[in-house]
Amino acid sequence: MPYQWVDLDTDASTRKLIESMPDGMTKLPVLLFADGTTMVQPLPRELAERLGMQTHPKSVPFYQLVVIGGGPAGLAAAVYGASEGLSTLLIERDAPGGQAGTSSRIENYLGFPNGVSGADLARRATLQAKRFGAEILSAQNVVEIRIREPYRVAVLADGSEVPAYAILIASGMEVRRLDAARVDEFIGVGVYYGAALSEASTYRGKQIFIVGGANSAGQGAIFFSRYAARVTMVVRGPSLAASMSRYLIDRIADAANIEVLFNTTISAVAGNGRLEAVTLSQSPNGEERQVNADALFVFIGSAPRTGFLSGIVDRDPQGFILTGRDLLSDGKWPRSWTAARDPFLFETGVPGIFAAGDVRHGSGKRVAAAVGEGSACVSMIHEYLETV
């Protein structure tokens, strides 16, 4: 959705307008709309409704397929499910695109020789899914799945229930939080999880730090190097080779304004109202030094978003969902498996509940792999629906 971000510290006229409102500067953010209306500190779902986005299912008694998660796997499943005639509902907690949607540029995705931004890929897939008739709920969170034969029921955070014959879990990953003193104080005012592409022009000519050594961190470093005077990558390990694609390593090495600090972590951040400095800690001696910083972008990995599935499907010790042959233990299927057949490749220990993308144990952890899994799931879901 197009919008303009106004910095009240630098825009005197807008600041004066906000100060004249009942709550003044005590409650931010304030959203100003073209029709003259305002919203103060809205919840994501309230804002989504105000912008005309769908936040509740339509008056369909049940769906043939409910997809939980709007990343590449979920969007692919929604496109193929809807295009093949299944009544399909996709439920996304934030915005379609998932982690991939925040990527500044995906350069190794098939069919885009010049690369494609994650936001653009998500936008195209969302439009495609809707064109085929899929419903997409934004700013809605699934908190539980219940079994009510023949349905699998997705329970939303507002208490409403969405019954479906089949559910595909493509809830993806959630970012790990940086363990550094005072870091939470500066989230949104200098500290960002992910690329925060909208902030790029704000830090033109500034000093930017990026934490992480995987592909997403490398893509962020290259993107911000177009704007920042200096980009410093802070990497815990001794090299980038173990976690980053070769083409990104080469581009980082060729960028004159990107510096990589190995065997280094950030132990603290500091500032007055906004980020001003970070404290670097170098191993193995633990020597610390504080340096000036205008922004800190964090890419330190993620964990599967599967907490809402506790007691429903089998997961590995890290929380990834087990599917297909990975469900076997001592040659036996789990107790939850009640069908007279073997589980499909992407089916969980509960018949009719499938998993695809990064959330699945053994997945490829790449955008193209997630799209492939989400697409492939639909044919298996068709076979399952024939048994319902």
Rosetta blueprint (number, residue, H / E / L):
1 M L
2 P L
3 Y L
4 Q L
5 W L
6 V L
7 D L
8 L L
9 D L
10 T L
11 D L
12 A H
13 S H
14 T H
15 R H
16 K H
17 L H
18 I H
19 E H
20 S L
21 M L
22 P L
23 D L
24 G H
25 M H
26 T H
27 K L
28 L L
29 P L
30 V E
31 L E
32 L E
33 F L
34 A L
35 D L
36 G L
37 T L
38 T E
39 M E
40 V E
41 Q L
42 P L
43 L L
44 P H
45 R H
46 E H
47 L H
48 A H
49 E H
50 R H
51 L L
52 G L
53 M L
54 Q L
55 T L
56 H L
57 P L
58 K L
59 S L
60 V L
61 P L
62 F L
63 Y E
64 Q E
65 L E
66 V E
67 V E
68 I E
69 G L
70 G L
71 G L
72 P H
73 A H
74 G H
75 L H
76 A H
77 A H
78 A H
79 V H
80 Y H
81 G H
82 A H
83 S H
84 E L
85 G L
86 L L
87 S L
88 T E
89 L E
90 L E
91 I E
92 E L
93 R L
94 D L
95 A L
96 P L
97 G L
98 G L
99 Q L
100 A H
101 G H
102 T H
103 S L
104 S L
105 R L
106 I E
107 E L
108 N L
109 Y L
110 L L
111 G L
112 F L
113 P L
114 N L
115 G L
116 V E
117 S L
118 G H
119 A H
120 D H
121 L H
122 A H
123 R H
124 R H
125 A H
126 T H
127 L H
128 Q H
129 A H
130 K H
131 R H
132 F L
133 G L
134 A L
135 E E
136 I E
137 L E
138 S L
139 A L
140 Q L
141 N L
142 V E
143 V E
144 E E
145 I E
146 R E
147 I E
148 R E
149 E L
150 P L
151 Y E
152 R E
153 V E
154 A E
155 V E
156 L E
157 A L
158 D L
159 G L
160 S L
161 E E
162 V E
163 P E
164 A E
165 Y E
166 A E
167 I E
168 L E
169 I E
170 A L
171 S L
172 G L
173 M E
174 E E
175 V E
176 R L
177 R L
178 L L
179 D L
180 A L
181 A E
182 R L
183 V H
184 D H
185 E H
186 F H
187 I E
188 G L
189 V L
190 G L
191 V E
192 Y E
193 Y E
194 G L
195 A L
196 A L
197 L H
198 S H
199 E H
200 A L
201 S H
202 T H
203 Y H
204 R L
205 G L
206 K L
207 Q E
208 I E
209 F E
210 I E
211 V E
212 G L
213 G L
214 A L
215 N H
216 S H
217 A H
218 G H
219 Q H
220 G H
221 A H
222 I H
223 F H
224 F H
225 S L
226 R L
227 Y L
228 A L
229 A L
230 R E
231 V E
232 T E
233 M E
234 V E
235 V L
236 R L
237 G L
238 P L
239 S L
240 L L
241 A L
242 A L
243 S L
244 M L
245 S L
246 R H
247 Y H
248 L H
249 I H
250 D H
251 R H
252 I H
253 A H
254 D H
255 A L
256 A L
257 N L
258 I E
259 E E
260 V E
261 L E
262 F L
263 N L
264 T E
265 T E
266 I E
267 S E
268 A E
269 V E
270 A E
271 G E
272 N L
273 G L
274 R L
275 L E
276 E E
277 A E
278 V E
279 T E
280 L E
281 S E
282 Q E
283 S L
284 P L
285 N L
286 G L
287 E E
288 E E
289 R E
290 Q E
291 V E
292 N E
293 A L
294 D L
295 A E
296 L E
297 F E
298 V E
299 F L
300 I L
301 G L
302 S E
303 A E
304 P E
305 R L
306 T L
307 G H
308 F H
309 L H
310 S L
311 G L
312 I L
313 V L
314 D L
315 R E
316 D L
317 P L
318 Q L
319 G L
320 F L
321 I E
322 L L
323 T L
324 G H
325 R H
326 D H
327 L H
328 L L
329 S E
330 D L
331 G L
332 K E
333 W L
334 P L
335 R L
336 S L
337 W L
338 T L
339 A L
340 A L
341 R L
342 D L
343 P L
344 F L
345 L L
346 F L
347 E E
348 T L
349 G L
350 V L
351 P L
352 G L
353 I E
354 F E
355 A E
356 A L
357 G H
358 D H
359 V H
360 R E
361 H L
362 G L
363 S L
364 G L
365 K L
366 R L
367 V H
368 A H
369 A H
370 A H
371 V H
372 G H
373 E H
374 G H
375 S H
376 A H
377 C H
378 V H
379 S H
380 M H
381 I H
382 H H
383 E H
384 Y H
385 L H
386 E L
387 T L
388 V L
